[in-house]
């Protein structure tokens, strides 16, 4: 319901584009200030409960593998995913090969906060912040004019899917990585997506360089993310 209201609000905002333009310079200045403060808060130890020590070591090893060009299997804010450094063409290509998936089907990436969205999208429509804030489930937004990521992650029109994860493990993973992390379901293309770690095929497990140890015991079926495409001027198209 909250997401539906946010979409309606987004469509209203598009109609009011001319009124907003007069306030752009002021709002963008304040937005950048707020994001700067948010970045500082994310780094601080009081922002959230401390991670379990085994998670911290797990994340350290996963990040080391990704920084060396490897691919990993890790828990996310939805289902388990195959991941890598979103800037590394060779690593992204390996994921396509492991999934036996055409590279014409772009993959999404996770980031840990709004600042990282701004760093990898040339111009973020203002309504994106409302959608992220009001979403009542994980929300992937496809942005025009993505940058700083492998071209293999982008559609022909230059757009790319990015999701701000709020789940503690994947959020800390992305924060320590310091760049977007690819996230795609841990299955061969065309096969059912595994709902928990125990449903991941041995073919996928054997095909990655590191398998995270954390959260393997969980068995609940997490919700799929919503997917919305935003145009450069705030046009909204609901995909899922």
N, C-alpha and C positions, 0 to 999 in steps of 0.2 A: 504493500500500500504506500509506504513512504517513497519507494522508488517511482511508483506511478505518479505520485504528486510532484516529485522532482522533475520528471519528464514533462508534465504539463506546465510546470513553472519554466522549464527550459524553453518550451515552445512559445510561451508568452514573452519571455525575454528576447527571443529572436525578433518578434514583432516590434519590440521596443528598442531595437538596435540603435536607432538614431539618437534617442534620449541618452543611452548609455555612453555614446561616444564622447559626449561633453565631459563625462566623469572618468574617462579611461585613465588619463595621466595620474589623477589622484588615487584612483582605486588600485592601479597597478603598483604605484609607489607603496601604498599601505600593504598590499598583498605581498610584495617582495620583503618588506620589513617583517611581516608576520611569519612568512616562511623561514626567514633567517632565524627568528626566535624559535620556531618549531624545530629547526635543525639542531639548535643548541640543546633544546629539551630532549630530543631523541638520543643525544649522545650521553646525557647525564644519567647517573645510576638511579636517581629517584623517579625516573619516568615510568618504570614498570618494575614488577617483581623480578628479582635476580633469576637468571636462568639456572637450571640444574647444572652441576659441574659436568656431568656426562654429555649434556647437550652442547656445552661450550667447547668441549674437546671434539665432539662430532662435527660441529660447525667449522672449527679450525681446520680439521682434516679435509672437509669438503671444499672449503675455500682454497686451500693449497692445491688441491687437484684441479679445480677450475682455472686458477691462475696459471697453471702449467699446461693448459689446453685440454684438460680431460673433461669427461662428462660424468654426471652423478645421478643417483636415484635418491629422491628426498621427499619428505612430507610437506604439503603445502596447506593453504587455507581451504582447499577443496580436496581433491584426491591426490594420491602420490604422483609425483611428476618426474620426468627426465629433465635434467637441467645442465646448463653450461654458461660460461661467460657470453653474454649476448653480443659482445663486440668481436668474438672470435669466429671467423668464417669457417675454419676447418672443423671446429668443435660443433658448430651448428650443422654443418654438412654431415657429420657423423651421426647426429641425432636423426636426421632425415633417413639416413641409410639404415640405422637400427630399427626404426619404425616402419621401414619400407614404404615411405610416404613421399609423394611428389613434392618437390620444393616449390611448386606453384601454390601450395597451401601454407600460408605463412603461420608461424608459431607466435605465441604471446610471450611476454616477459613480465616478471614480477619486480617491483621496487619496494623500498621500505617506507618512503614518505613522499609528500607532495613536491619537495625540492627536487627529487630525482625525476619526477614527471617533467618539471620545467626544464631540467637539464637535457632531456631527450626528445622534447617536442618544441619546434620552432616557436609556435604561438599557441598557448593553451586557451581555449575558449573559457570565459569566466564561468559559464554554467557547469563546466566540468567539476569545479570545486563543490558546488551544491550537490551534484550527483554522487560524488564520492562520500560526502558527509552524511547524506540521507539514506544511502543504500542500506537495506536491511539484510543483505547477503553479499558475498564477494562479487565485485563488479569489474569486469574488464571493459575498458574504453578504447575504442579504435580511434586514434588521432591522425589527422592529416599532418604531413611534413615532419615525420619522425627524423631523428638525427642521432649520430653517435652510436649506432648499433649496426650489426651486420646487415648488408642489403638483403641477405637471404631471409630475414625476418620481416621484410616489408612487402606489401602488396605492390602491384604494378603502378598504382597511383601514389606511391610513397608513404602510405599510411602504415601504422603498426599498432598492435594491441598491447596495452600496458595495464597492469593491475597493481594497485597499492594494497599489499597484503597486511592484514592486522593480526594474523596468526603468529604467535610468539616465535616459533622455531624458524619459519621461513622469513619472517621480518628481520630477525637477528642475522640470519644467513645473508640476506641481501645487504644489510647494513655493513657487515664485516667485509663483504665482497667489494662494496663501494661502486657497484655498477649493476645494471639490470641483469637478472638471472632468467634464462629461458625456462619456461614451464609448459610442458606438454604431457598429456596422459601417458602413463607407463604401460603402453600396449603396442602391439603391431597394428598398423593402420587397418581398419576394417574389423578388428576383433573388439569384444566388449572391453570397456574401460574398467580396470580393477577398482573395487570399492574400498579395499584395504590392502595392506602389504602382502598378506597371505595369498591374495588372488593374482599377484604379479607373476608372470611366466618366467621360467628359468632362462629362456632366451633373452629376455630383457635384462634380467639380473646379471647374466654372464656378459652382456654387451656393454656395460658401463664400467668406469674405472673406480668408482667408489659408491658403496651402498650405505646410506646413513643408518645408524643404529637406533636413533630416537623414534618414538611413537610407533614402533612396529606392532605393538600389542593391541592397538586400537582396532575395533571391528565395526564401528558405526558407519553408516552410509552418509557421507557429507553431501551438502547441496552443491549442485553445479553452479558456476558463476553466471551472472547475467552478462550479456554482451550488448553494448551500445556503440554505435558509430557516430562521432561528432564531426560535423563539417567545420571548416576554419572560421565560419561566422556563427557557429553555435547551432547549426541544423542538427536535429536529433533523429536517428533512425534506430529503432529497437530491433536487434537481431535475435536475441534470446532472453 
